[in-house]
């Protein structure tokens, strides 16, 4: 694996961990979770040669859109929080 590719994989991995950690801490405010989801979405989109069979990009973008339509002061429901954790775990 080339050094540049390894760095990108590390970057994406850390960006998956960040929103999961925030949710594990019980933080559900949109203005605290959405920036991490956006960072992850951008990192995934910028990764070259992503396999076409990988559905994680769509999953993360769907969450980004859903959360972007909410107010910054909104909190995710328990159901939303659980589903986002599951979806991020599945997308890893």
Secondary structure, 3 states (H helix, E strand, C coil): CCHHHHHHHHHHHHHHHHHHHHHHCCCCEHHHHHHHHHHHHHHHHHCCCCCCCCCHHHHHHHHHHHHHCCCCCCECCHHHHHHHHHHHHHHC
